[in-house]
Amino acid sequence: MNFLSIISFVFAGFILVYGVTESGNSELFLDQHAALIVLGGTIAAGSISFQFDRILSLFKVFFVRVIRGRKQNYIKLIEKLIGISEAYRLKSDKMKTLLSEAKDPFLSEAVSLLQEDILDGATLIRVLRTRANTIFQRETEEVLKFKAIGKFPPAFGLLGTTLSMISLLSKLGQTGGQKLIGPAMSIGLVATFYGIALANLVFIPISENLGDSSKENRLKNLIIVEGIRLILQKTNPVVLAEELNSFLLTHERINWKKISNAGAKKAA
């Protein structure tokens, strides 16, 4: 579980609740009419834009990639690739063990294709690069969906406020109508509040989170593809480590001596 994301959502909820309770009259924010317009309108508009079944699939995306997602550990990834390189170069039986220990789906798939030796080297790398690009493209589409849906709540919040203002203005000509202006406007603005809160505390942050994780996942997959290419060439582990270091910033790069020794022990 990604506890940092969970804590962030709890903190966002706390800020929202604190702001409501400290307003002096929290009961004003409980408006079923406003909630129905904002939530119902967002769901309806989202379903028209992307079809309802795809909207439901976004809940799974949120849970898998935001709640359960983990930050990529590139050092451990390169350690595994060093171990696989040593096992492949020495034709060690440890290859099967390393394959079973690969928890990353893309790495497991790549090593499995490497071990099966069905595809020639050039074809294998082309296939892996295509799959890496496809994964990134699909994940980017999920980001764009959340961003698109994030545009709807403020718009429907404004719609709810507009409806309330129309109802208010129609009553101003009646006796005592001026006294209704303050209470009616406060209730009418609740819909706008719901829309802004839903967009800026839920949909937009989730889309930014998914966008960041998509870039990390793409970099991870590119490292795997390059690692497999070097493994196919039976590249020296030191050269392999330095080549893969090129994908990382200076402060992120690994100590190839330590990684190489660890990989040699795993391959033995």
Sequence and secondary structure as in RCSB ss.txt:
>XXXX:A:sequence
MNFLSIISFVFAGFILVYGVTESGNSELFLDQHAALIVLGGTIAAGSISFQFDRILSLFKVFFVRVIRGRKQNYI
KLIEKLIGISEAYRLKSDKMKTLLSEAKDPFLSEAVSLLQEDILDGATLIRVLRTRANTIFQRETEEVLKFKAIG
KFPPAFGLLGTTLSMISLLSKLGQTGGQKLIGPAMSIGLVATFYGIALANLVFIPISENLGDSSKENRLKNLIIV
EGIRLILQKTNPVVLAEELNSFLLTHERINWKKISNAGAKKAA
>XXXX:A:secstr
  HHHHHHHHHHHHHHHHHHHTTS GGGG  HHHHIIIIIHHHHHHHHHH HHHHHHHHHHIIIIIIS     HH
HHHHHHHHHHHHHHHT THHHHHHHH  SHHHHHHHHHHHHT S HHHHHHHHHHHHHHHHHHHHHHHHHHHHHT
THHHHHHHHHHHHHHHHHHHHTTSTTGGGGHHHHHHHHHHHHHHHHHHIIIIIHHHHHHHHHHHHHHHHHHHHHH
HHHHHHHTT  HHHHHHHHHTTS GGG   HHHHHHHHHHHH 
